[in-house]
Every structure is written in structure tokens, then in C-alpha cells.
Amino acid sequence: MADNFLAQFIAWGLLSAFSYYCAATVKHIVQELGYCEDFAGGQRISWAALAFGATFTVLAGVYLWA
């Protein structure tokens, strides 16, 4: 996999999707527990989930291609 760009790209895509899935799952669990249920709180926690997913996507890319 170290020399195959297509394999690295597929792995990066799968890791990116999985990281956002995990962040969204945690977001939903937090909201099911009764936190961040209003509009402003929901907006904040959604942005946090997106930020976590984007950060992990960048870190996964650095790990795979560095």
C-alpha cells in the first residue's frame, strides 16, 4: 500500500467517512442524553462534529502520505 496511490486514496476516503460517522454518532448520543437540544446548541455540536471529522481527515491524509 505504500506505493499504490489508489489504495491510499481509498483508505483515506474510508477513514474520513468513518471519522465523521463516529463524530455524528457521538453528537446524536449527546443529544439523546438531553444536551444541546435547542437550535443554538445543536448548531454548535454539529460544527464540532464537522470540525472533528475534518481534523481527522487531515491527520489520516498526513499519516497515509507522509
Secondary structure, 3 states (H helix, E strand, C coil): CCCCHHHHHHHHHHHHHHHHHHHHHHHHHHHHCCCCCCHHHHHHHHHHHHHHHHHHHHHHHHHHHC
